[in-house]
Amino acid sequence: MSPLRPLLDPPYSRSPCLMSSVKQKCIFFHPMHDNVIYQMDTPELWGATIHCSKYGWLLLSRKNGSVFFFNPFDRIKIELPSYSNWKRCESMNFSSPTTSIDCFVIGIVLYGEKFIIIRRGEVAWTLCEFTDYFRPFNDSNPLLYKGRCYWLGVRGYDLPAEVGIFDPHEYLSHPNQYKYRWKYLPPIIPPKHLDNSLKNSYLLESDGKLFAMFELHEIEPSIQIYKVNPSFGPRMEWHKVTNIENKMLYVSSGGSFSELAVAKDMSNKIYLPNVLDNNNIFYSLETNKYHSCFSDYSSRNTSLGKELTNCTWIIPSCIDLDVGFKW
């Protein structure tokens, strides 16, 4: 087994690495390493689905309804109450650092028909229902930003892509009310033939703006991005993005986020959950092509290599947790 220590040392600790959980192993691919993987035995994650990565923690669940936080670098695990009375809760996120008294975890059930929520210190989940239906793209996880929950999807077939919103604090303020209605941002101008060509979609926040990203089959450019400022109220409007300047976008099934480039040649790129010969695949908004780190691979309309599942981008870090901590 390769030790994980190098990932915790500068300059590698300043940029995310792609982590995949496969059976009883965690495997790490770092964009700044050439053809090197780091791995460790993690029987703690057997059968668990990665939902998101934040503040150095992974949020995971199993089909039996168990939910837990895990830090792969310190091997610290925090169990939450299970939600075994409900099924198909495949989309989850959490609001703030695990140690925060304000931390809560939310899960979307049955493709946008219901949600479950639990606050730190509570011993059981609460199930709340929506009065309408909203279908996500690719079973994507919700985005929590400034206390509100955002989800990228559609209300029905042959309709434009939208971002559905609800405020979990409505439940926190009125815990006896259990029915909520989705609210929506203005429709996103969808890429042509979105329904037939969509491969992946991602929603993330950067500098107070929401970014919706679509990865497409047989259409150029293969990756198309739109952004909106949710603070603009009725004047909100999606705009197409062709340059993210000194930023990098990291996208995966386990959550997506942006970071400042740690090196000049890493900027204006989107790092995908794909690897080729143990090297990360990225998409350049300058060339409108896929490339592989440390190789001359280049493609305009498809990404070769392996697309990882049950994965997320994570910033290597250690956690200082008090002995006896209880969530």
N, C-alpha and C positions, 0 to 999 in steps of 0.2 A: 504494500500500500504506500502511495506517495503521501508524505506529511502535508498538512494544510497550512503549516506555519508560514510559508512564503506568501500566501494570499493575505496574511494579516500584516505584512510589512510593506512600507512605502517602496515603490510608487503603486504597487498592486492594490493596496488597501483603499486607495483613493478612487478606484473605479469598480463598477459592478462586475461580477462574473456570473456566468450562466450555470445554474444548478439543476440537475435532474435527479429525481428519485426513482431508482429502478430496483424492484424487489427489495433487497435488504442493503442497498448501497446508495450513497450519495456521490454523484460524479460532478466535478466542477471543471468548466472550460473558461479560461480567462483571455480576453482579447489581446492582452499584452504578452501572452506566452505563445511560443511557436511549437505546435504539435506536442503539447504537454497537457495531460489531464491530472487532476488530483481527485482522489476518491477515498472513501472511508466506509466502514461497515456501520450501518444504522438500522439495526433490527427494530428500533423504536418506530420507524416509519413504514414497516411492513403493512401493505394494504391501504395506506393513507393517500389521500388526494391533496396536493398542494393547492391552496386557494390564493394566497398572496404573500408577499414579503414586504415588511416595513420595520423600520427602527431596529433592524438586526434580527427580527423574529420571523418565522414562518407560521402561518395559520393553516392547519390541516384538519381533515375529518376522515372518518371511515364510514362505510355503508351501514354499520350498525348504529350510527348516530353519535359516536364519540367525537369530540372536538378537542384540539389541544394546540398550544403554542410550542415551538421547538426552535432552539438556536443550534445550528449544526456545528458551530465552531467551539462552543462550550459544552455541547451535549446537554443543555438544560431543557427540561420538558415541564410544561404547566398544563395540567388537565382542567378542562371546563366541564360543567354538567353536560350530559348527553341530551340529544333531542330525538330519542328513539321513537317517539310517537308520530313523527313526520318522515316522509320519504322524499327522495329526489331533491334534496337541498344541495345542489351542486355549485351554487354561486354564493360566496361569502366574502366578507371584508371586516376589518376592525378599525376603530375610529382614531385611536391615539396610542402612545406607547403603552405596552402591556402593564407597566407598573403604575400608570396614571390612575387616579381614583375615578376619572371621567371616562375610562375606556369602556366601550361597548362593542359587541360583535353582532353583525347582522347577516342574515342569510335569506336569499330569495328562493321561494319554494314554487314548484309546479309552473315554471316558465312565466313568472310574473303575476300569478294569481294571489299569492300570499307571501308574507315574510315573517321570519322569526327573529327575535331580538333578545339579548341578555346583557345586563350591565354588570360590571365588576361588583362582586359581593352578593349577587343574586344566586339562588340555588336552582332555578328552573327558567327555561325559555318561555317567552310569551309568543303566541301565534296570532298574527293579525292578517286580515283579508283585505284585498283590493276590490273595488266595485267594478273595475274594468280589467281588460286583458292586454298584456304587452309582451311580445315575444323577442327575446334577445338574439343577437347574432352569435353563433358559435358557442353557446352556453357561456358567454363571457362573464367575468366577475364584475360586480358593481363597483363604482368609484365613489369613495366618500371624500367630500371636499367641503370644508367650512360647515360641517354638520349635516350637509344634505347628501342624499344618495342619488347618483346618476347611473343610468344604464343605457347602453347603445343597442337599438333594435328596431323593430317595426310593429305597428298595430295590426297589420294584416298583409296578405299577399298583394303584390303589385302596388304597394304604397312606398313612399320614400322613407329612407332611413331617418330615424329620429332619436333623440335622447330623452328618455323618460326620467322624471324627477319625483322624489317624495322626501319629506322631512321626518326622519325618525324621532326628532324632538317633539313632534305632535303626539306621538305615543308617550314619550317620556313625560310630557306635560299633562296629558290626559290618558292615563293608563287604563281607564275603564272604557275607552272608545276603541273599537277593534276593526273599523272599516275605513279605508282610505282610498283616495282616487289618485291615479297617476296624473301628474302634470307634465307638460312637454315643452321643450325648446322648439324654436322654429325648425321646420324640416331641413335636413341637410340636402343640398343639391347632390343627388347620387351620381356616381360614375355611370356611364352608359352600360346597359345590360348588367346592372349590379346583381340581380337575382341569379343569373346564369353563370356569372364569372367570379363571384366572390369566393376567395380562398380563406382569408382571415380578416378579422376586424378588431380594432383595439381602441380604447378610450383612455385618455390620460389628461393630467393637468400640468401646465407649465406656466409660471409667472402669472397666475391668476386667470389663465385662459384654458378652455377645454379644447383638446385636439382629438378629432375622430380620424382614424387611419384605416384605409381599406387596401388590402393586398389582393390583386386580381389575376385571373387566368387570361392569357391570350389577349391582353389589352395593354397598350403602352400610353403613359408610363405605368409600370406594374404596381407601383405604390402611389396612392393619391391621398392627400391629407387636407383636412378642413379644420378651421379653428373658429371659435366664437368666444366673446367675453360675456360670461353669464351675468355680470354686474350691470350690463347696459339696459336691463329691463325690456320694455317694449321695443327698443331700438336694436335688439340683438339680431345679428346677421352672420351667417357662416361665410368665411372667406377661404379660398383655396390657398394652400401653402406650398411654395416651391423652394423655400430656403429657410433653414432653421439656424443659420449662421454658426455661432460658436457652441451650439447645443448638440447633444446626442440624445436620441430617443432609444430606450430599451423596451422592447415589447415581448410579451410572452403570455401563455395561458394563465400564469400565476400572477398577473398584474403588470402594468406598464407605467413608466415614469421617464422624466427627462433629467439630464445632468449636464453641467458645464463640461466641455471637453478638457481632459487632463493633458492632451497633447494636440498640437495644431492639426495634424493629419487625421485626427479622430473626429473632428467637428463636421457638422452638416451631414451626419450619417444616422442611419437607423439600424440598430443591432437587433437581429432577429433570433428566434429560438431554433436556429439551424446551425449545424456544424458540418464541416467537410475535412476529412483527415485530421480530426481533433482540433481544427481551427474554426473560429467563429465566422459566420457569414453576416455581412452587413449590406445595406442598400445605400448607395450614395445619391443624394439629391442633386449633386453637381453633375454626375455622369448619367443619372437615371438608369443605373445598372447595379446588379448584384456583384459583390466581390467577396473574396475570401481573405481573411487576415493571413499574411505571410505567404501568399501564393499569387500567381498571375491569373487565377480564375476570374472570369468576367462573363456576365450574361445579362441580356436586356429584359427578357420576359419570363424567366423562371429561375428558381433557386435550386441548385443541385444539393447533394449532401443529404443529411438526415435531419428531418424536423422533429425535435424532441417533444415528447409528451410529458405530462406531469412535471412541469419545470417552471422555473422562475428566475429572474435576475435578482441577485442579492449582493448587497455591499458587505464585504467581509468585515466582521466586527466581533468583539467580545462583549459579554453582558456582565455587569456588576449587579448581582441580585442578592438581596438580603436572605440569610438563612431563615427558613420558615416562612417565606413569602407565600401568601395565599391570594389567589385572584378572586 
